Amino acid sequence: MIVLFYGKTLEYTNGVKLFKIETCAGIRELINQLGVFYGERLKEFLSGSETCFFLLNGKGIMMTGGLDTKLQFGDKIEVLPFMDAG
């Protein structure tokens, strides 16, 4: 699966726009793994309900379980910050 970062999230990934990961059970686990790879600041940013949102294969995860959304091989996850995320 691939994770694409946009906007302010790039500040936490040192400008890296694409992250590939072979397996991950769900969004929460993904956030934890990204935190290990990029640091605690990114993990905190991604965990905030008022800082960013996720698209899974083009659809918002709020309709699929929020942070408890399950992931499958081949999924595309996009991380988009809210406009005023500080």
ABEGO torsion letter per residue (X at the ends): XBBBBBEAAAAAAGGBABBBBABBABAAAAAAAAAAAAEAAAAAAAABAAABBBBBGGBBAAAAGEAABBBBBGBBBBBBBBAABX
